[in-house]
Amino acid sequence: MINIPEEFRSTLYEEPSEFRCWCNEMWMRHKDEIFVWEQKLPEYDSTYYFRKHRWMLKKMFQEEQKEQKND
C-alpha cells in the first residue's frame, strides 16, 4: 500500500463510511438471496434497493452497532 501523507488523503480519496460499506454488504447478501430463491439476479439496482430500504438498513446498522458495543 502507498503511504499518502495525512494532509493529502482527504483531497485525493475519501474513504467510504462504515455505514456505506455495511450497506454494500447488505446489497450483496440481498442479491445472493434473490438468486437462491429465483435463480436470477434482481431486476433493480443498488440505488433502488437503498432508497426502498433506507430506514430498515439504518435501523439494522444501529442495532448491530449497539450489539457490538455490548460485547
VEXDREN-2710 file (C-alpha; in Angstrom, 1 decimal):
% VEXDREN-2710
k/r/px/py/pz
1/MET/0.0/0.0/0.0
2/ILE/1.2/3.5/-0.8
3/ASN/1.8/5.8/2.2
4/ILE/0.0/9.1/1.5
5/PRO/0.6/11.9/3.9
6/GLU/-2.4/12.7/6.0
7/GLU/-2.9/16.2/4.7
8/PHE/-3.4/14.9/1.1
9/ARG/-5.7/12.0/1.9
10/SER/-8.9/13.9/2.1
11/THR/-8.2/15.7/-1.2
12/LEU/-7.3/12.6/-3.2
13/TYR/-9.7/10.0/-1.9
14/GLU/-12.5/10.0/0.6
15/GLU/-12.9/6.6/2.2
16/PRO/-16.5/5.3/2.4
17/SER/-18.1/5.4/5.8
18/GLU/-18.6/2.3/7.8
19/PHE/-22.3/2.5/7.2
20/ARG/-21.9/2.7/3.4
21/CYS/-19.6/-0.3/3.4
22/TRP/-22.1/-2.2/5.5
23/CYS/-25.0/-1.2/3.2
24/ASN/-23.0/-2.5/0.2
25/GLU/-22.5/-5.8/2.1
26/MET/-26.3/-6.0/2.7
27/TRP/-26.9/-5.3/-1.0
28/MET/-24.6/-8.2/-2.0
29/ARG/-26.4/-10.5/0.5
30/HIS/-29.7/-9.4/-0.8
31/LYS/-28.6/-10.3/-4.4
32/ASP/-27.4/-13.7/-3.2
33/GLU/-30.8/-14.4/-1.5
34/ILE/-32.7/-13.4/-4.6
35/PHE/-30.5/-15.6/-6.8
36/VAL/-31.1/-18.6/-4.5
37/TRP/-34.8/-18.1/-4.4
38/GLU/-35.4/-17.2/-8.1
39/GLN/-32.2/-18.4/-9.9
40/LYS/-31.8/-14.9/-11.3
41/LEU/-30.5/-11.6/-10.2
42/PRO/-32.7/-8.7/-9.1
43/GLU/-34.2/-6.6/-11.9
44/TYR/-33.3/-3.5/-10.0
45/ASP/-30.1/-1.9/-9.0
46/SER/-28.5/-1.0/-5.6
47/THR/-29.8/2.6/-5.8
48/TYR/-33.4/1.4/-5.9
49/TYR/-32.6/-1.1/-3.1
50/PHE/-31.1/1.5/-0.8
51/ARG/-33.9/4.0/-1.4
52/LYS/-36.6/1.5/-0.8
53/HIS/-35.0/0.1/2.4
54/ARG/-33.0/3.0/3.8
55/TRP/-34.9/3.2/7.1
56/MET/-34.7/-0.5/7.6
57/LEU/-31.0/-0.6/6.8
58/LYS/-30.3/2.4/9.1
59/LYS/-32.1/0.6/12.0
60/MET/-30.4/-2.7/11.3
61/PHE/-27.0/-1.0/11.3
62/GLN/-27.6/0.9/14.5
63/GLU/-28.8/-2.3/16.3
64/GLU/-25.7/-4.1/15.1
65/GLN/-23.5/-1.3/16.3
66/LYS/-25.2/-1.5/19.8
67/GLU/-24.7/-5.2/19.9
68/GLN/-21.0/-4.9/19.1
69/LYS/-20.5/-2.3/21.8
70/ASN/-22.2/-4.6/24.3
71/ASP/-19.9/-7.5/23.5
END
